[in-house]
Amino acid sequence: MARNFRHWFEKHGFAVSTRLAELLGMKVKSVRLFFIYASFATLVGGFVIYLTLAFWLKLKDLIYTKRTSVFDL
């Protein structure tokens, strides 16, 4: 049972880059580099979006401060 599962996983799970490169008619190295660059771009892009939103919220809080009401005196 475990051997069959391992065999199926090795056949269908690994060599994704190789099969994709064969399907697209590209070099395997190019496909692997694309996956590496895409993962870095996703990581860096998410971090940049997070910093932009944090700066934007901080700026909003500085501009729109809650003013005290005359009736609170």
PDB file with SEQRES, HELIX, SHEET and CRYST1 records, atoms N, CA, C and O in Angstrom:
SEQRES   1 A   73  MET ALA ARG ASN PHE ARG HIS TRP PHE GLU LYS HIS GLY          
SEQRES   2 A   73  PHE ALA VAL SER THR ARG LEU ALA GLU LEU LEU GLY MET          
SEQRES   3 A   73  LYS VAL LYS SER VAL ARG LEU PHE PHE ILE TYR ALA SER          
SEQRES   4 A   73  PHE ALA THR LEU VAL GLY GLY PHE VAL ILE TYR LEU THR          
SEQRES   5 A   73  LEU ALA PHE TRP LEU LYS LEU LYS ASP LEU ILE TYR THR          
SEQRES   6 A   73  LYS ARG THR SER VAL PHE ASP LEU                              
HELIX    1 AA1 ALA A    2  HIS A   12  1                                  11    
HELIX    2 AA2 VAL A   16  LEU A   24  1                                   9    
HELIX    3 AA3 VAL A   28  ILE A   63  1                                  36    
HELIX    4 AA4 VAL A   70  ASP A   72  5                                   3    
CRYST1    1.000    1.000    1.000  90.00  90.00  90.00 P 1           1          
ATOM      1  N   MET A   1       0.836  -1.201   0.000  1.00  0.00           N  
ATOM      2  CA  MET A   1       0.000   0.000   0.000  1.00  0.00           C  
ATOM      3  C   MET A   1       0.876   1.259   0.000  1.00  0.00           C  
ATOM      4  O   MET A   1       0.687   2.151  -0.826  1.00  0.00           O  
ATOM      5  N   ALA A   2       1.831   1.323   0.928  1.00  0.00           N  
ATOM      6  CA  ALA A   2       2.702   2.490   1.008  1.00  0.00           C  
ATOM      7  C   ALA A   2       3.602   2.576  -0.221  1.00  0.00           C  
ATOM      8  O   ALA A   2       3.894   3.670  -0.703  1.00  0.00           O  
ATOM      9  N   ARG A   3       4.032   1.447  -0.718  1.00  0.00           N  
ATOM     10  CA  ARG A   3       4.889   1.443  -1.902  1.00  0.00           C  
ATOM     11  C   ARG A   3       4.120   1.939  -3.127  1.00  0.00           C  
ATOM     12  O   ARG A   3       4.662   2.678  -3.949  1.00  0.00           O  
ATOM     13  N   ASN A   4       2.852   1.528  -3.245  1.00  0.00           N  
ATOM     14  CA  ASN A   4       2.032   1.994  -4.367  1.00  0.00           C  
ATOM     15  C   ASN A   4       1.810   3.501  -4.292  1.00  0.00           C  
ATOM     16  O   ASN A   4       1.862   4.198  -5.305  1.00  0.00           O  
ATOM     17  N   PHE A   5       1.560   3.998  -3.071  1.00  0.00           N  
ATOM     18  CA  PHE A   5       1.361   5.432  -2.881  1.00  0.00           C  
ATOM     19  C   PHE A   5       2.634   6.200  -3.228  1.00  0.00           C  
ATOM     20  O   PHE A   5       2.584   7.232  -3.897  1.00  0.00           O  
ATOM     21  N   ARG A   6       3.766   5.690  -2.769  1.00  0.00           N  
ATOM     22  CA  ARG A   6       5.041   6.350  -3.056  1.00  0.00           C  
ATOM     23  C   ARG A   6       5.327   6.344  -4.560  1.00  0.00           C  
ATOM     24  O   ARG A   6       5.785   7.341  -5.117  1.00  0.00           O  
ATOM     25  N   HIS A   7       5.055   5.224  -5.201  1.00  0.00           N  
ATOM     26  CA  HIS A   7       5.282   5.134  -6.646  1.00  0.00           C  
ATOM     27  C   HIS A   7       4.383   6.121  -7.396  1.00  0.00           C  
ATOM     28  O   HIS A   7       4.845   6.797  -8.314  1.00  0.00           O  
ATOM     29  N   TRP A   8       3.113   6.211  -7.018  1.00  0.00           N  
ATOM     30  CA  TRP A   8       2.195   7.136  -7.670  1.00  0.00           C  
ATOM     31  C   TRP A   8       2.643   8.578  -7.449  1.00  0.00           C  
ATOM     32  O   TRP A   8       2.615   9.389  -8.374  1.00  0.00           O  
ATOM     33  N   PHE A   9       3.058   8.898  -6.212  1.00  0.00           N  
ATOM     34  CA  PHE A   9       3.481  10.262  -5.901  1.00  0.00           C  
ATOM     35  C   PHE A   9       4.761  10.632  -6.634  1.00  0.00           C  
ATOM     36  O   PHE A   9       4.908  11.760  -7.105  1.00  0.00           O  
ATOM     37  N   GLU A  10       5.688   9.686  -6.730  1.00  0.00           N  
ATOM     38  CA  GLU A  10       6.920   9.963  -7.467  1.00  0.00           C  
ATOM     39  C   GLU A  10       6.649  10.153  -8.957  1.00  0.00           C  
ATOM     40  O   GLU A  10       7.297  10.972  -9.608  1.00  0.00           O  
ATOM     41  N   LYS A  11       5.706   9.407  -9.491  1.00  0.00           N  
ATOM     42  CA  LYS A  11       5.394   9.512 -10.910  1.00  0.00           C  
ATOM     43  C   LYS A  11       4.647  10.799 -11.232  1.00  0.00           C  
ATOM     44  O   LYS A  11       4.924  11.435 -12.249  1.00  0.00           O  
ATOM     45  N   HIS A  12       3.700  11.191 -10.377  1.00  0.00           N  
ATOM     46  CA  HIS A  12       2.856  12.340 -10.673  1.00  0.00           C  
ATOM     47  C   HIS A  12       3.248  13.610  -9.906  1.00  0.00           C  
ATOM     48  O   HIS A  12       2.913  14.711 -10.344  1.00  0.00           O  
ATOM     49  N   GLY A  13       3.935  13.486  -8.796  1.00  0.00           N  
ATOM     50  CA  GLY A  13       4.252  14.646  -7.970  1.00  0.00           C  
ATOM     51  C   GLY A  13       5.568  15.303  -8.297  1.00  0.00           C  
ATOM     52  O   GLY A  13       5.665  16.530  -8.318  1.00  0.00           O  
ATOM     53  N   PHE A  14       6.580  14.504  -8.551  1.00  0.00           N  
ATOM     54  CA  PHE A  14       7.887  15.044  -8.874  1.00  0.00           C  
ATOM     55  C   PHE A  14       8.005  15.244 -10.381  1.00  0.00           C  
ATOM     56  O   PHE A  14       7.159  14.780 -11.146  1.00  0.00           O  
ATOM     57  N   ALA A  15       9.030  15.918 -10.789  1.00  0.00           N  
ATOM     58  CA  ALA A  15       9.315  16.189 -12.204  1.00  0.00           C  
ATOM     59  C   ALA A  15       8.244  17.054 -12.847  1.00  0.00           C  
ATOM     60  O   ALA A  15       7.962  16.931 -14.039  1.00  0.00           O  
ATOM     61  N   VAL A  16       7.652  17.929 -12.046  1.00  0.00           N  
ATOM     62  CA  VAL A  16       6.649  18.840 -12.599  1.00  0.00           C  
ATOM     63  C   VAL A  16       7.304  19.793 -13.586  1.00  0.00           C  
ATOM     64  O   VAL A  16       6.755  20.052 -14.657  1.00  0.00           O  
ATOM     65  N   SER A  17       8.463  20.311 -13.239  1.00  0.00           N  
ATOM     66  CA  SER A  17       9.163  21.230 -14.134  1.00  0.00           C  
ATOM     67  C   SER A  17       9.542  20.542 -15.437  1.00  0.00           C  
ATOM     68  O   SER A  17       9.450  21.140 -16.509  1.00  0.00           O  
ATOM     69  N   THR A  18       9.965  19.293 -15.348  1.00  0.00           N  
ATOM     70  CA  THR A  18      10.356  18.553 -16.545  1.00  0.00           C  
ATOM     71  C   THR A  18       9.164  18.333 -17.467  1.00  0.00           C  
ATOM     72  O   THR A  18       9.257  18.553 -18.675  1.00  0.00           O  
ATOM     73  N   ARG A  19       8.049  17.900 -16.900  1.00  0.00           N  
ATOM     74  CA  ARG A  19       6.877  17.654 -17.738  1.00  0.00           C  
ATOM     75  C   ARG A  19       6.310  18.943 -18.313  1.00  0.00           C  
ATOM     76  O   ARG A  19       5.850  18.966 -19.454  1.00  0.00           O  
ATOM     77  N   LEU A  20       6.342  20.022 -17.523  1.00  0.00           N  
ATOM     78  CA  LEU A  20       5.857  21.300 -18.020  1.00  0.00           C  
ATOM     79  C   LEU A  20       6.761  21.831 -19.132  1.00  0.00           C  
ATOM     80  O   LEU A  20       6.275  22.383 -20.119  1.00  0.00           O  
ATOM     81  N   ALA A  21       8.070  21.667 -18.972  1.00  0.00           N  
ATOM     82  CA  ALA A  21       9.009  22.101 -20.007  1.00  0.00           C  
ATOM     83  C   ALA A  21       8.821  21.299 -21.290  1.00  0.00           C  
ATOM     84  O   ALA A  21       8.884  21.855 -22.386  1.00  0.00           O  
ATOM     85  N   GLU A  22       8.593  20.003 -21.159  1.00  0.00           N  
ATOM     86  CA  GLU A  22       8.347  19.177 -22.337  1.00  0.00           C  
ATOM     87  C   GLU A  22       7.056  19.587 -23.029  1.00  0.00           C  
ATOM     88  O   GLU A  22       6.979  19.603 -24.258  1.00  0.00           O  
ATOM     89  N   LEU A  23       6.046  19.915 -22.239  1.00  0.00           N  
ATOM     90  CA  LEU A  23       4.764  20.314 -22.802  1.00  0.00           C  
ATOM     91  C   LEU A  23       4.866  21.641 -23.545  1.00  0.00           C  
ATOM     92  O   LEU A  23       4.254  21.817 -24.599  1.00  0.00           O  
ATOM     93  N   LEU A  24       5.645  22.580 -22.989  1.00  0.00           N  
ATOM     94  CA  LEU A  24       5.777  23.901 -23.602  1.00  0.00           C  
ATOM     95  C   LEU A  24       6.911  23.982 -24.616  1.00  0.00           C  
ATOM     96  O   LEU A  24       7.018  24.968 -25.346  1.00  0.00           O  
ATOM     97  N   GLY A  25       7.753  22.964 -24.669  1.00  0.00           N  
ATOM     98  CA  GLY A  25       8.877  22.961 -25.598  1.00  0.00           C  
ATOM     99  C   GLY A  25       9.993  23.898 -25.165  1.00  0.00           C  
ATOM    100  O   GLY A  25      10.631  24.543 -25.996  1.00  0.00           O  
ATOM    101  N   MET A  26      10.224  23.969 -23.864  1.00  0.00           N  
ATOM    102  CA  MET A  26      11.246  24.855 -23.314  1.00  0.00           C  
ATOM    103  C   MET A  26      12.312  24.036 -22.612  1.00  0.00           C  
ATOM    104  O   MET A  26      12.192  22.818 -22.476  1.00  0.00           O  
ATOM    105  N   LYS A  27      13.363  24.726 -22.165  1.00  0.00           N  
ATOM    106  CA  LYS A  27      14.379  24.065 -21.357  1.00  0.00           C  
ATOM    107  C   LYS A  27      13.883  23.963 -19.925  1.00  0.00           C  
ATOM    108  O   LYS A  27      13.161  24.836 -19.443  1.00  0.00           O  
ATOM    109  N   VAL A  28      14.275  22.890 -19.248  1.00  0.00           N  
ATOM    110  CA  VAL A  28      13.866  22.673 -17.865  1.00  0.00           C  
ATOM    111  C   VAL A  28      14.439  23.768 -16.964  1.00  0.00           C  
ATOM    112  O   VAL A  28      13.785  24.217 -16.022  1.00  0.00           O  
ATOM    113  N   LYS A  29      15.655  24.186 -17.262  1.00  0.00           N  
ATOM    114  CA  LYS A  29      16.308  25.218 -16.457  1.00  0.00           C  
ATOM    115  C   LYS A  29      15.509  26.524 -16.488  1.00  0.00           C  
ATOM    116  O   LYS A  29      15.398  27.205 -15.468  1.00  0.00           O  
ATOM    117  N   SER A  30      14.959  26.871 -17.634  1.00  0.00           N  
ATOM    118  CA  SER A  30      14.174  28.097 -17.762  1.00  0.00           C  
ATOM    119  C   SER A  30      12.893  28.019 -16.937  1.00  0.00           C  
ATOM    120  O   SER A  30      12.499  29.001 -16.308  1.00  0.00           O  
ATOM    121  N   VAL A  31      12.252  26.876 -16.938  1.00  0.00           N  
ATOM    122  CA  VAL A  31      11.017  26.707 -16.169  1.00  0.00           C  
ATOM    123  C   VAL A  31      11.314  26.794 -14.677  1.00  0.00           C  
ATOM    124  O   VAL A  31      10.566  27.431 -13.935  1.00  0.00           O  
ATOM    125  N   ARG A  32      12.388  26.167 -14.231  1.00  0.00           N  
ATOM    126  CA  ARG A  32      12.749  26.220 -12.815  1.00  0.00           C  
ATOM    127  C   ARG A  32      13.104  27.639 -12.385  1.00  0.00           C  
ATOM    128  O   ARG A  32      12.706  28.084 -11.308  1.00  0.00           O  
ATOM    129  N   LEU A  33      13.856  28.350 -13.231  1.00  0.00           N  
ATOM    130  CA  LEU A  33      14.189  29.740 -12.914  1.00  0.00           C  
ATOM    131  C   LEU A  33      12.937  30.610 -12.848  1.00  0.00           C  
ATOM    132  O   LEU A  33      12.847  31.508 -12.011  1.00  0.00           O  
ATOM    133  N   PHE A  34      11.977  30.348 -13.726  1.00  0.00           N  
ATOM    134  CA  PHE A  34      10.724  31.097 -13.670  1.00  0.00           C  
ATOM    135  C   PHE A  34      10.020  30.875 -12.340  1.00  0.00           C  
ATOM    136  O   PHE A  34       9.536  31.833 -11.737  1.00  0.00           O  
ATOM    137  N   PHE A  35       9.952  29.628 -11.865  1.00  0.00           N  
ATOM    138  CA  PHE A  35       9.308  29.354 -10.587  1.00  0.00           C  
ATOM    139  C   PHE A  35      10.047  30.030  -9.433  1.00  0.00           C  
ATOM    140  O   PHE A  35       9.414  30.533  -8.504  1.00  0.00           O  
ATOM    141  N   ILE A  36      11.367  30.046  -9.483  1.00  0.00           N  
ATOM    142  CA  ILE A  36      12.146  30.701  -8.429  1.00  0.00           C  
ATOM    143  C   ILE A  36      11.892  32.202  -8.445  1.00  0.00           C  
ATOM    144  O   ILE A  36      11.641  32.796  -7.397  1.00  0.00           O  
ATOM    145  N   TYR A  37      11.954  32.823  -9.620  1.00  0.00           N  
ATOM    146  CA  TYR A  37      11.718  34.260  -9.715  1.00  0.00           C  
ATOM    147  C   TYR A  37      10.291  34.617  -9.325  1.00  0.00           C  
ATOM    148  O   TYR A  37      10.064  35.636  -8.673  1.00  0.00           O  
ATOM    149  N   ALA A  38       9.338  33.797  -9.712  1.00  0.00           N  
ATOM    150  CA  ALA A  38       7.937  34.071  -9.363  1.00  0.00           C  
ATOM    151  C   ALA A  38       7.718  33.987  -7.857  1.00  0.00           C  
ATOM    152  O   ALA A  38       6.956  34.778  -7.300  1.00  0.00           O  
ATOM    153  N   SER A  39       8.372  33.043  -7.196  1.00  0.00           N  
ATOM    154  CA  SER A  39       8.208  32.948  -5.742  1.00  0.00           C  
ATOM    155  C   SER A  39       8.823  34.144  -5.035  1.00  0.00           C  
ATOM    156  O   SER A  39       8.250  34.645  -4.068  1.00  0.00           O  
ATOM    157  N   PHE A  40       9.992  34.620  -5.502  1.00  0.00           N  
ATOM    158  CA  PHE A  40      10.591  35.819  -4.905  1.00  0.00           C  
ATOM    159  C   PHE A  40       9.731  37.053  -5.172  1.00  0.00           C  
ATOM    160  O   PHE A  40       9.551  37.886  -4.285  1.00  0.00           O  
ATOM    161  N   ALA A  41       9.207  37.171  -6.376  1.00  0.00           N  
ATOM    162  CA  ALA A  41       8.370  38.325  -6.708  1.00  0.00           C  
ATOM    163  C   ALA A  41       7.102  38.334  -5.864  1.00  0.00           C  
ATOM    164  O   ALA A  41       6.655  39.396  -5.430  1.00  0.00           O  
ATOM    165  N   THR A  42       6.525  37.172  -5.630  1.00  0.00           N  
ATOM    166  CA  THR A  42       5.332  37.082  -4.802  1.00  0.00           C  
ATOM    167  C   THR A  42       5.634  37.483  -3.368  1.00  0.00           C  
ATOM    168  O   THR A  42       4.859  38.210  -2.745  1.00  0.00           O  
ATOM    169  N   LEU A  43       6.750  37.016  -2.847  1.00  0.00           N  
ATOM    170  CA  LEU A  43       7.129  37.344  -1.480  1.00  0.00           C  
ATOM    171  C   LEU A  43       7.406  38.829  -1.328  1.00  0.00           C  
ATOM    172  O   LEU A  43       6.901  39.464  -0.403  1.00  0.00           O  
ATOM    173  N   VAL A  44       8.199  39.383  -2.222  1.00  0.00           N  
ATOM    174  CA  VAL A  44       8.561  40.803  -2.142  1.00  0.00           C  
ATOM    175  C   VAL A  44       7.333  41.669  -2.424  1.00  0.00           C  
ATOM    176  O   VAL A  44       7.140  42.694  -1.769  1.00  0.00           O  
ATOM    177  N   GLY A  45       6.508  41.275  -3.382  1.00  0.00           N  
ATOM    178  CA  GLY A  45       5.308  42.046  -3.712  1.00  0.00           C  
ATOM    179  C   GLY A  45       4.339  42.123  -2.542  1.00  0.00           C  
ATOM    180  O   GLY A  45       3.769  43.180  -2.272  1.00  0.00           O  
ATOM    181  N   GLY A  46       4.153  41.025  -1.861  1.00  0.00           N  
ATOM    182  CA  GLY A  46       3.277  41.023  -0.688  1.00  0.00           C  
ATOM    183  C   GLY A  46       3.811  41.914   0.421  1.00  0.00           C  
ATOM    184  O   GLY A  46       3.040  42.603   1.090  1.00  0.00           O  
ATOM    185  N   PHE A  47       5.119  41.908   0.622  1.00  0.00           N  
ATOM    186  CA  PHE A  47       5.726  42.744   1.647  1.00  0.00           C  
ATOM    187  C   PHE A  47       5.595  44.224   1.297  1.00  0.00           C  
ATOM    188  O   PHE A  47       5.345  45.050   2.174  1.00  0.00           O  
ATOM    189  N   VAL A  48       5.763  44.557   0.023  1.00  0.00           N  
ATOM    190  CA  VAL A  48       5.616  45.948  -0.410  1.00  0.00           C  
ATOM    191  C   VAL A  48       4.170  46.420  -0.241  1.00  0.00           C  
ATOM    192  O   VAL A  48       3.935  47.544   0.204  1.00  0.00           O  
ATOM    193  N   ILE A  49       3.218  45.586  -0.586  1.00  0.00           N  
ATOM    194  CA  ILE A  49       1.806  45.944  -0.402  1.00  0.00           C  
ATOM    195  C   ILE A  49       1.500  46.140   1.073  1.00  0.00           C  
ATOM    196  O   ILE A  49       0.784  47.074   1.435  1.00  0.00           O  
ATOM    197  N   TYR A  50       2.030  45.278   1.931  1.00  0.00           N  
ATOM    198  CA  TYR A  50       1.821  45.413   3.371  1.00  0.00           C  
ATOM    199  C   TYR A  50       2.385  46.735   3.887  1.00  0.00           C  
ATOM    200  O   TYR A  50       1.711  47.437   4.641  1.00  0.00           O  
ATOM    201  N   LEU A  51       3.604  47.083   3.494  1.00  0.00           N  
ATOM    202  CA  LEU A  51       4.204  48.340   3.945  1.00  0.00           C  
ATOM    203  C   LEU A  51       3.439  49.555   3.411  1.00  0.00           C  
ATOM    204  O   LEU A  51       3.285  50.548   4.121  1.00  0.00           O  
ATOM    205  N   THR A  52       2.966  49.482   2.179  1.00  0.00           N  
ATOM    206  CA  THR A  52       2.198  50.586   1.606  1.00  0.00           C  
ATOM    207  C   THR A  52       0.899  50.795   2.373  1.00  0.00           C  
ATOM    208  O   THR A  52       0.543  51.928   2.700  1.00  0.00           O  
ATOM    209  N   LEU A  53       0.193  49.710   2.660  1.00  0.00           N  
ATOM    210  CA  LEU A  53      -1.059  49.833   3.409  1.00  0.00           C  
ATOM    211  C   LEU A  53      -0.822  50.328   4.829  1.00  0.00           C  
ATOM    212  O   LEU A  53      -1.611  51.121   5.343  1.00  0.00           O  
ATOM    213  N   ALA A  54       0.247  49.874   5.470  1.00  0.00           N  
ATOM    214  CA  ALA A  54       0.555  50.347   6.819  1.00  0.00           C  
ATOM    215  C   ALA A  54       0.862  51.839   6.806  1.00  0.00           C  
ATOM    216  O   ALA A  54       0.399  52.571   7.680  1.00  0.00           O  
ATOM    217  N   PHE A  55       1.634  52.298   5.831  1.00  0.00           N  
ATOM    218  CA  PHE A  55       1.933  53.726   5.721  1.00  0.00           C  
ATOM    219  C   PHE A  55       0.666  54.526   5.451  1.00  0.00           C  
ATOM    220  O   PHE A  55       0.470  55.598   6.024  1.00  0.00           O  
ATOM    221  N   TRP A  56      -0.192  54.007   4.582  1.00  0.00           N  
ATOM    222  CA  TRP A  56      -1.425  54.677   4.231  1.00  0.00           C  
ATOM    223  C   TRP A  56      -2.340  54.818   5.447  1.00  0.00           C  
ATOM    224  O   TRP A  56      -2.923  55.881   5.660  1.00  0.00           O  
ATOM    225  N   LEU A  57      -2.469  53.765   6.241  1.00  0.00           N  
ATOM    226  CA  LEU A  57      -3.306  53.835   7.440  1.00  0.00           C  
ATOM    227  C   LEU A  57      -2.723  54.790   8.471  1.00  0.00           C  
ATOM    228  O   LEU A  57      -3.464  55.517   9.134  1.00  0.00           O  
ATOM    229  N   LYS A  58      -1.413  54.793   8.610  1.00  0.00           N  
ATOM    230  CA  LYS A  58      -0.774  55.722   9.549  1.00  0.00           C  
ATOM    231  C   LYS A  58      -0.992  57.159   9.099  1.00  0.00           C  
ATOM    232  O   LYS A  58      -1.266  58.033   9.923  1.00  0.00           O  
ATOM    233  N   LEU A  59      -0.874  57.409   7.811  1.00  0.00           N  
ATOM    234  CA  LEU A  59      -1.109  58.747   7.281  1.00  0.00           C  
ATOM    235  C   LEU A  59      -2.556  59.167   7.477  1.00  0.00           C  
ATOM    236  O   LEU A  59      -2.825  60.321   7.811  1.00  0.00           O  
ATOM    237  N   LYS A  60      -3.481  58.253   7.275  1.00  0.00           N  
ATOM    238  CA  LYS A  60      -4.902  58.541   7.483  1.00  0.00           C  
ATOM    239  C   LYS A  60      -5.165  58.906   8.936  1.00  0.00           C  
ATOM    240  O   LYS A  60      -5.925  59.835   9.213  1.00  0.00           O  
ATOM    241  N   ASP A  61      -4.546  58.185   9.869  1.00  0.00           N  
ATOM    242  CA  ASP A  61      -4.723  58.488  11.284  1.00  0.00           C  
ATOM    243  C   ASP A  61      -4.142  59.843  11.657  1.00  0.00           C  
ATOM    244  O   ASP A  61      -4.674  60.527  12.532  1.00  0.00           O  
ATOM    245  N   LEU A  62      -3.062  60.235  11.007  1.00  0.00           N  
ATOM    246  CA  LEU A  62      -2.478  61.546  11.294  1.00  0.00           C  
ATOM    247  C   LEU A  62      -3.336  62.684  10.743  1.00  0.00           C  
ATOM    248  O   LEU A  62      -3.410  63.752  11.351  1.00  0.00           O  
ATOM    249  N   ILE A  63      -3.977  62.467   9.607  1.00  0.00           N  
ATOM    250  CA  ILE A  63      -4.774  63.516   8.988  1.00  0.00           C  
ATOM    251  C   ILE A  63      -6.142  63.636   9.648  1.00  0.00           C  
ATOM    252  O   ILE A  63      -6.585  64.731   9.994  1.00  0.00           O  
ATOM    253  N   TYR A  64      -6.800  62.503   9.815  1.00  0.00           N  
ATOM    254  CA  TYR A  64      -8.151  62.515  10.363  1.00  0.00           C  
ATOM    255  C   TYR A  64      -8.129  62.179  11.846  1.00  0.00           C  
ATOM    256  O   TYR A  64      -8.516  61.080  12.242  1.00  0.00           O  
ATOM    257  N   THR A  65      -7.688  63.100  12.646  1.00  0.00           N  
ATOM    258  CA  THR A  65      -7.717  62.879  14.096  1.00  0.00           C  
ATOM    259  C   THR A  65      -9.089  63.253  14.618  1.00  0.00           C  
ATOM    260  O   THR A  65      -9.738  64.159  14.096  1.00  0.00           O  
ATOM    261  N   LYS A  66      -9.518  62.567  15.630  1.00  0.00           N  
ATOM    262  CA  LYS A  66     -10.835  62.841  16.199  1.00  0.00           C  
ATOM    263  C   LYS A  66     -10.758  64.129  17.008  1.00  0.00           C  
ATOM    264  O   LYS A  66      -9.961  64.257  17.938  1.00  0.00           O  
ATOM    265  N   ARG A  67     -11.576  65.039  16.643  1.00  0.00           N  
ATOM    266  CA  ARG A  67     -11.596  66.321  17.343  1.00  0.00           C  
ATOM    267  C   ARG A  67     -12.586  66.252  18.497  1.00  0.00           C  
ATOM    268  O   ARG A  67     -13.625  65.600  18.400  1.00  0.00           O  
ATOM    269  N   THR A  68     -12.259  66.918  19.570  1.00  0.00           N  
ATOM    270  CA  THR A  68     -13.178  66.931  20.704  1.00  0.00           C  
ATOM    271  C   THR A  68     -14.367  67.810  20.386  1.00  0.00           C  
ATOM    272  O   THR A  68     -14.259  68.803  19.667  1.00  0.00           O  
ATOM    273  N   SER A  69     -15.464  67.436  20.917  1.00  0.00           N  
ATOM    274  CA  SER A  69     -16.694  68.184  20.676  1.00  0.00           C  
ATOM    275  C   SER A  69     -16.797  69.348  21.642  1.00  0.00           C  
ATOM    276  O   SER A  69     -16.215  69.326  22.726  1.00  0.00           O  
ATOM    277  N   VAL A  70     -17.518  70.329  21.251  1.00  0.00           N  
ATOM    278  CA  VAL A  70     -17.766  71.466  22.132  1.00  0.00           C  
ATOM    279  C   VAL A  70     -18.590  71.030  23.327  1.00  0.00           C  
ATOM    280  O   VAL A  70     -18.472  71.594  24.415  1.00  0.00           O  
ATOM    281  N   PHE A  71     -19.420  70.032  23.121  1.00  0.00           N  
ATOM    282  CA  PHE A  71     -20.346  69.594  24.171  1.00  0.00           C  
ATOM    283  C   PHE A  71     -19.655  68.708  25.203  1.00  0.00           C  
ATOM    284  O   PHE A  71     -20.241  68.417  26.246  1.00  0.00           O  
ATOM    285  N   ASP A  72     -18.408  68.266  24.937  1.00  0.00           N  
ATOM    286  CA  ASP A  72     -17.674  67.440  25.898  1.00  0.00           C  
ATOM    287  C   ASP A  72     -17.075  68.265  27.022  1.00  0.00           C  
ATOM    288  O   ASP A  72     -16.624  67.693  28.015  1.00  0.00           O  
ATOM    289  N   LEU A  73     -17.053  69.547  26.909  1.00  0.00           N  
ATOM    290  CA  LEU A  73     -16.486  70.409  27.936  1.00  0.00           C  
ATOM    291  C   LEU A  73     -17.335  70.330  29.144  1.00  0.00           C  
ATOM    292  O   LEU A  73     -17.045  70.982  30.147  1.00  0.00           O  
TER     293      LEU A  73                                                      
END                                                                             
